[in-house]
Amino acid sequence: MANLVEVRGVTKTYQRGSETIEVLHGVELDIPRGDFVALMGPSGSGKTTLLNLIGGLDKPTAGSIVVDGQRIDELSSSDLSRWRAANVGFVFQSYNLLPVLSAQKNVELPLLLTDLSAAQRRKHAQIALTLMGLEDRTQHKPKELSGGQEQRVAIARAIVSDPTLLVCDEPTGDLDRGTADEILTLLQMLNREHGKTIVMVTHDPKAADYARRRLHLDKGTLATSDGRGSEP
Amino acid sequence: MRYLPLLWAGLFRKKTRTILTLLSVIVAFLLFGLLQAVKVAFESGADTADAKRLLTTARYSIIETLPISYLRRIEQMPGVVGVAYAEWFGAKYQNESNAFPVFAVDPGRYLDAYPEFTIPRDQRQAFAKTRTGAVAGKRLADRFGWKLGQKLPISSEIHPKANGDLNWEFDLVGILDAEDPAVRGNTDVVLIGAEYFDEARQTGKGRTGWYIERIADPAQAKTISAEIDKLFMNSPDETKTQPEKEFAVGFAKQIGDMGALVTRILAAVFFTILILTGNIMAQSIRERTAELAILKTVGFSDGKATALVLAEAVLLLFMGGGLGMVMAAALLPPLNGATGGRFPPLFVSLGTCLIGAGIALTLALAVGLPPALRARRLRIVDALAGRR
């Protein structure tokens, strides 16, 4: 299967005062289209940094990142914004919904950047929310939803513009086991039935079981790839 | 328009805070609308002054009178195409609080000098023909319920009749108006016939308060003014002639420099609003750092994030400013009624609206730019990680 993501020799350093911290050291990674990858490793190993680079939220200090044939590390800030809007959906541990907007309006947010009419935006958002089983919660504000429901709204927002790639940073970190399983099942469904390529950072081995394969990062280096698929 | 719900939701994220801020902006612009109307009213004399009109008063004080015999001599001056004159009557109607200006004039000459005043032709003729005739400004007539043909009993504060009686009676034969609202303020007067007035009064016969000259060429105003004054130099009644606008400005400044006073008050008000709104906007955006990071994450560019924050400030200031101005416009008509025509009409002019919009935009940029630039510089990964 062709690679959707190609990471070549990526290094990322941060400046903390006078100290330069190298978080990633020459990472090499290929993620085939349609893959579901669990990115694991101890705290500080660089998982989130690598995820942010693949999602175009940050740029590498050295090396290149190609996603779906596009060299994203060379894009300007505004081009990178446009690219993210069209190609990537994001799911975070703390959901990151806008508290003042209803579930429907939160899901519509990425569509504000498209040419869709208000009616079309509404329709697309309703489809995404229905896919997440939230058709009866569209007008609820985030504070009126449970944690699991909030995360499902966040996933609906991530998929509403039909991106190729989903990047998820500890998507079940704030959820109980049962709810976490529901969310992971949804992600698995998006991967298997809708062909979404998913890169998920997690500490949780049980969560990683839902992925097709696991990658381990340690001290900024991609250590191992067990390559196994999972059938929880 | 597609971002309006997002802006609205962001603005009213903390309803109480936003409503209180909005109220302070409304009050500031309400004050602006009211005070600016007062300023415009004070300056309306100068604004509505005709460059082709000169005013001649006694040299040392406008309360001194001039001989009526000056009329012919001024009329013969080259460049002067018409001369009118007027005398202050100082009137009250019914009681002390109903005071308004009454001028004793030559009807034809005076109305020729002020073509911006409107009066039906038959009423103008009646005014010229009726010895005890009077015409009243429409607002005054409306206020007191005067009707054409009725007797107008008014008393003078300074001019008794030959028998010493201060109470006069005139016949209302015309109503004076103007199309321009700014000029309409100048019609808040009663004009009476100078011929009858001069015959009937006890003192000051043969004299008038001031002359109004119409000239052919405004460029010659200074020269003609000087020539008129030269004509009466070293006489017992020396004159001071000046363009009408200069006279109006000087007269308004005798009360006080209203423009400077209003400007200073409003500067203090808007400076307070700037500090208050700026602080609240900055606080509001600081609280939403993570939300702005999310907007950027889903594809909002740095420029769009900047524009959203700026637009929020613009929305707040224009909403408050607009409501304040509308309230000022709504409050002024009853206020005009309360002044009873003793003050030029107060209204929110188009110029005031444009200045208000300019102030709102300037304030919005001043309070919106710092947080907007902060939003522009916001790094997504730092904001999401709680490193601001």
Boltz contact constraints between the chains, C-beta under 6 A:
constraints:
  - contact:
      token1: [A, 52]
      token2: [B, 381]
      max_distance: 6.0
  - contact:
      token1: [A, 57]
      token2: [B, 380]
      max_distance: 6.0
  - contact:
      token1: [A, 57]
      token2: [B, 381]
      max_distance: 6.0
  - contact:
      token1: [A, 58]
      token2: [B, 381]
      max_distance: 6.0
  - contact:
      token1: [A, 77]
      token2: [B, 302]
      max_distance: 6.0
  - contact:
      token1: [A, 78]
      token2: [B, 301]
      max_distance: 6.0
  - contact:
      token1: [A, 81]
      token2: [B, 299]
      max_distance: 6.0
  - contact:
      token1: [A, 81]
      token2: [B, 301]
      max_distance: 6.0
  - contact:
      token1: [A, 84]
      token2: [B, 299]
      max_distance: 6.0
  - contact:
      token1: [A, 85]
      token2: [B, 299]
      max_distance: 6.0
  - contact:
      token1: [A, 90]
      token2: [B, 297]
      max_distance: 6.0
  - contact:
      token1: [A, 96]
      token2: [B, 294]
      max_distance: 6.0
  - contact:
      token1: [A, 98]
      token2: [B, 291]
      max_distance: 6.0
  - contact:
      token1: [A, 100]
      token2: [B, 9]
      max_distance: 6.0
  - contact:
      token1: [A, 100]
      token2: [B, 13]
      max_distance: 6.0
  - contact:
      token1: [A, 101]
      token2: [B, 9]
      max_distance: 6.0
  - contact:
      token1: [A, 109]
      token2: [B, 298]
      max_distance: 6.0
  - contact:
      token1: [A, 110]
      token2: [B, 298]
      max_distance: 6.0
  - contact:
      token1: [A, 110]
      token2: [B, 299]
      max_distance: 6.0
  - contact:
      token1: [A, 112]
      token2: [B, 2]
      max_distance: 6.0
  - contact:
      token1: [A, 113]
      token2: [B, 299]
      max_distance: 6.0
